[in-house]
């Protein structure tokens, strides 16, 4: 069975008992970052020592975007041997701007069992904290790296807004690229409110709201989720 397991986006106290039980009882854990996976398993042992009756020592396998195709046959073989395989990303929900889609698609094609162990998502958390009505939203993943592609995307968002005036846009951005992205929104005179959610659930969580030109004056560190009205 393949288990798609969500993990905390920052605060390890958000780890659920079901997530903990699934991971410690796995034969194999596919992890985007093996170091983060080991930290997570250590946290489970500390927090759930009374609730989890037995602790296996799952094999942690490095599984990131560049090796997805290469490792696919071996993983499918494990699943056909009825191994319990858990897929986790570095944080949050797998497949959402993280590896896993190719595996899930193949598992379904092979008619192998799979299930989800739900949990935190930076997309939903950002929407909830933004103060913007989240009834209609579109997730854009990471924006393109080239400036002309960002400009083209923003123009497309304008078109979508004309058809769906209440549509909210959510995307991930890095501290290194957020200024260029904000500058693009400013130069195209995007006047709607922008909310930048920084380091959600962590010690230095910060929610910053304003127009593009105002947000350009701030300094940004850590993981960013951006919500645009």
Secondary structure, 3 states (H helix, E strand, C coil): CEEEECECCCCHHHCCHHHHHHHHCCCEEEECCHHHHHHHHHHHHHHCCCCCCCCCCCEEEECCHHHHHHHHHHHHHHHHCCCCEEEECCCECCCCCCCCHHHHHHHHHCCCCEEEECCCCHHHHHHHHHCCCCCCEEEEEECCCCHHHHHHHHHHHHHHHHHCCCCEEEEEECCCCHHHHHHHHHHCCCCCCEEEEECCCCCCCEEEEECHHHHCCCCCCCCEEEEEC
